[in-house]
Amino acid sequence: LQLYIYIYIYIYIYIYVNVSHLFPVAPVIGQQDGDKKKKPILKVSQEGVSKLATLQLYDKELESEFGPFDDWVNTFELFRGKANDDVGRSNEERFVGKFKGRFCLYKLTEEDDEWEESPDSGQFKITRGIPPNTSVKVLIRVYVVSASNLHPADTDGKSDPYIVLRLGKTEIKDRDNYIPKQLNPVFGRSFEIQATFPKDSLLTTLIYDHDTVGTDDLIGETWIDLENRFYSRHRATCGLPTEYSIDGYNAWRDSTKPSELLTKLCKENRLDGPYFRPGRITIGDNVFTGKTLFMDEEGI
């Protein structure tokens, strides 16, 4: 049994999305009267605006493209008992939980005596890039687009699939919106769930077969570790388009603007910058030039 479900997950601390047009509108230079104190100025240059901006979509799970998003921490499964105990029991019966962490071993020299006084000093910087050990409240938006090649659950060789989502103690059953007699359903459904990391981190998406009489049958399920995606350097929380747009079909949907993302990356990697000037960005000794398409009051 293989279940293919395309799920797009947007994890925000706050969300503001404005998709008011199906196609991009003509850019506006300047600002309307009365809005100076409410909204920042966005000056849009007519030159260099591409006719069609694109967003890459993946026809498979992101883990197949970028790995399990364990670049910041590793996940270890914990089992009850010892390795040689309970020979007749399966790993599923002995499984008790997961531990997320990372073990680092460094070779010390005679010149590293001062490291004993401060375990995060000198060349090691063990905690660099590790998120703080505090709870984070998030809003998760799940888009279930479609499923393909579902296993037939009815005697006529078809199924009546519908969606069930589970995250922590929250369960959403979309039973009323089942799709009759379909093995390749197009759901086109979206859901929102509030959660807290690390307590609620594993999102389970299930597909059930709707039955008028009797119990609904489980067709298949899949799991996504949201916490790993949230903290990964791949930024697997929201799809990023190749160009920045303030409205239209390609409107920027991430809660963080490109300039803020660049500033965050420079801070995490201890790079000098970025310094923004019209048509140029300076990071350390490197200067990047290009056409200025958007600019706020501060010239960023």
C-alpha positions in Angstrom: 0.0 0.0 0.0 1.4 3.4 -1.0 -0.3 6.6 -0.1 0.8 9.8 -1.7 -0.6 13.0 -0.1 0.8 16.4 -1.0 0.8 18.5 2.2 1.9 22.1 2.3 2.5 23.3 5.8 2.8 26.9 6.8 4.1 27.5 10.4 3.8 31.1 11.6 4.2 33.0 14.8 1.8 35.3 13.2 0.1 35.2 9.8 -0.8 37.9 7.3 -1.6 36.8 3.8 -3.3 39.0 1.2 -4.1 37.2 -2.0 -6.7 39.6 -3.5 -5.9 39.1 -7.2 -5.4 36.0 -9.4 -2.9 37.8 -11.6 -0.4 40.6 -10.6 -1.6 44.1 -10.8 0.3 47.1 -12.1 2.9 48.3 -9.6 2.2 51.5 -7.8 4.8 54.1 -7.0 4.4 56.2 -3.8 1.7 56.1 -1.2 -1.9 57.1 -0.7 -2.7 60.0 1.6 -3.6 59.0 5.1 -1.6 55.8 5.1 1.8 57.3 6.1 1.4 56.3 9.7 -0.3 53.0 9.1 1.8 51.2 6.4 5.5 51.5 5.3 6.2 53.0 1.9 6.9 50.4 -0.8 8.3 52.0 -4.0 8.1 49.6 -6.9 10.4 50.1 -9.9 8.9 49.3 -13.3 12.3 48.1 -14.6 13.3 44.5 -14.1 9.9 43.2 -13.0 9.6 39.8 -14.6 6.4 39.0 -16.5 5.9 35.7 -14.7 7.2 34.7 -11.3 7.3 31.0 -10.4 7.2 28.9 -7.3 8.8 25.4 -7.4 6.4 22.6 -6.3 7.6 19.2 -5.4 5.6 16.1 -6.4 6.8 14.1 -3.4 7.5 14.6 0.3 10.2 17.2 1.1 12.2 14.7 3.1 13.0 12.9 -0.1 14.5 16.1 -1.5 16.2 17.6 1.6 16.6 14.6 4.0 14.9 14.2 7.3 15.6 17.8 8.3 18.0 16.7 11.0 20.7 19.3 10.3 20.2 20.8 13.7 19.6 17.7 15.9 19.3 14.0 15.6 16.3 11.8 16.6 16.9 8.6 18.5 14.2 6.1 19.2 13.9 4.8 22.8 12.9 1.2 23.5 12.0 -0.5 26.8 14.5 -3.0 28.2 17.9 -4.1 26.9 18.8 -5.0 23.3 18.8 -8.8 24.1 15.7 -8.7 26.2 12.2 -9.6 25.0 13.4 -11.5 22.0 9.9 -12.5 21.0 8.5 -8.9 21.2 8.6 -6.5 18.2 10.2 -3.1 18.3 6.7 -1.5 18.1 5.8 -3.2 21.4 9.0 -2.0 23.1 8.9 1.5 21.7 8.4 4.2 24.4 9.4 7.5 22.7 12.0 9.6 21.0 14.9 11.6 22.1 16.2 14.6 20.1 19.7 15.6 20.7 23.2 15.7 19.3 26.5 14.3 20.7 29.7 16.1 19.8 33.2 14.8 20.6 36.2 17.2 20.4 39.9 16.4 20.8 41.4 18.7 23.4 45.0 19.9 23.4 47.2 21.4 26.1 46.2 24.8 24.8 42.5 24.2 25.5 42.7 24.2 29.3 40.5 27.4 29.5 37.7 25.4 27.9 37.0 23.6 31.2 35.9 26.9 32.7 33.4 27.8 30.0 32.1 24.8 27.9 30.9 27.2 25.2 34.0 29.3 24.7 36.8 29.1 22.2 36.6 27.2 19.0 33.9 24.7 19.8 30.8 26.9 20.1 28.7 23.8 20.9 25.4 25.7 21.4 25.7 27.8 18.2 22.7 27.3 16.0 20.8 25.3 18.7 17.3 26.8 19.4 16.5 27.8 23.0 14.9 25.1 25.1 11.6 26.9 25.5 8.1 26.2 24.3 7.0 27.8 21.1 3.3 28.4 20.1 2.6 28.1 16.4 -0.3 28.1 14.0 -0.1 25.3 11.5 -2.0 25.5 8.2 -2.2 22.2 6.3 -3.2 22.0 2.7 -4.2 18.5 1.6 -4.3 18.7 -2.2 -4.8 15.2 -3.4 -4.1 11.5 -2.9 -3.3 8.9 -5.6 -3.4 5.1 -6.0 -5.5 4.5 -2.9 -6.3 0.9 -2.0 -9.9 -0.1 -2.8 -12.0 -0.5 0.4 -15.4 -1.3 -1.1 -16.7 -4.3 -3.0 -17.0 -2.3 -6.2 -13.3 -1.7 -6.3 -13.6 1.9 -5.3 -13.3 4.0 -2.0 -15.0 6.9 -0.5 -12.0 8.7 1.0 -12.0 11.5 3.6 -9.3 13.2 5.7 -8.4 12.9 9.3 -5.7 15.0 11.0 -4.1 14.4 14.4 -1.6 16.6 16.2 -1.2 16.1 20.0 -4.6 16.0 21.6 -6.2 17.7 18.5 -8.1 15.6 16.0 -9.9 16.9 12.9 -12.3 14.6 11.0 -13.4 15.9 7.6 -16.0 13.0 7.2 -18.7 15.2 5.8 -16.5 16.1 2.8 -15.8 12.6 1.6 -15.3 12.0 -2.1 -17.4 9.1 -3.4 -16.1 6.2 -5.5 -12.6 7.6 -6.1 -9.1 6.1 -5.8 -7.3 9.3 -7.0 -9.2 12.0 -5.1 -8.5 15.7 -5.4 -9.4 17.1 -1.9 -8.4 20.7 -2.2 -8.9 21.1 1.6 -7.1 23.4 4.1 -7.0 23.1 7.9 -5.6 25.2 10.8 -4.3 23.8 14.0 -2.8 25.6 17.0 0.1 23.7 18.6 3.0 24.1 21.0 6.5 22.8 20.3 8.0 20.5 21.4 4.9 18.9 23.0 2.9 18.8 19.7 5.3 18.0 17.0 4.2 14.9 15.0 1.4 15.6 12.5 -0.5 12.5 11.4 -2.6 12.6 8.2 -4.9 9.7 7.7 -7.3 8.7 4.9 -10.4 6.8 5.8 -13.1 5.1 3.7 -16.6 6.5 4.4 -19.1 3.7 5.1 -22.8 4.3 5.6 -23.2 1.1 7.6 -20.5 -0.2 10.0 -17.1 1.3 10.9 -15.0 3.4 8.6 -11.9 1.6 7.3 -8.4 3.1 7.4 -6.8 3.3 3.9 -3.5 4.8 4.8 -1.6 7.4 6.8 1.6 9.4 6.8 3.6 11.4 9.4 5.4 14.7 9.4 7.8 15.9 12.1 6.8 19.6 12.2 9.4 20.5 14.9 12.3 19.4 12.6 10.9 21.4 9.8 10.4 24.5 12.0 14.0 24.6 13.2 15.8 23.3 10.1 18.1 25.6 8.2 16.3 24.5 5.0 13.4 26.7 6.2 10.8 24.0 5.4 7.9 26.0 6.9 6.7 27.9 3.9 7.4 27.8 0.2 9.6 30.7 -1.0 9.1 32.1 -4.5 12.0 33.1 -6.6 10.8 36.7 -6.6 9.3 39.0 -4.0 5.8 40.4 -4.7 3.5 42.4 -2.5 0.3 41.2 -4.1 -1.1 39.1 -6.9 -0.9 35.3 -7.3 2.8 35.3 -6.3 2.3 37.4 -3.1 5.0 36.7 -0.4 3.4 34.4 2.1 6.1 34.0 4.6 5.9 36.0 7.8 9.5 37.1 7.4 10.6 39.4 4.6 13.6 38.6 2.4 15.7 41.4 4.0 14.9 40.0 7.5 15.8 36.4 6.4 19.2 37.7 5.1 19.8 39.6 8.3 19.0 36.5 10.3 21.4 34.3 8.2 24.2 36.8 8.6 23.7 36.9 12.4 23.6 33.1 12.7 26.8 32.8 10.7 28.5 35.8 12.3 28.9 37.7 9.1 29.3 41.5 8.9 26.2 42.9 7.4 24.0 43.0 5.5 24.2 46.7 4.5 21.5 47.8 2.1 22.0 50.5 -0.5 20.0 51.2 -3.7 21.1 48.6 -6.1 23.6 46.9 -3.9 24.0 44.8 -0.7 27.2 44.4 1.2 28.0 41.3 3.3 31.5 41.3 4.7 33.9 41.9 1.8 31.3 40.8 -0.8 29.2 43.3 -2.7 26.1 42.1 -4.6 24.5 44.4 -7.2 21.2 44.3 -9.0 18.1 46.3 -9.8 16.1 47.7 -6.9 12.5 46.6 -7.2 11.1 47.4 -3.7 12.3 49.9 -1.2 10.8 51.0 2.2 11.3 54.3 4.1 14.7 53.1 5.4 16.0 52.3 2.0 15.8 48.5 2.6 
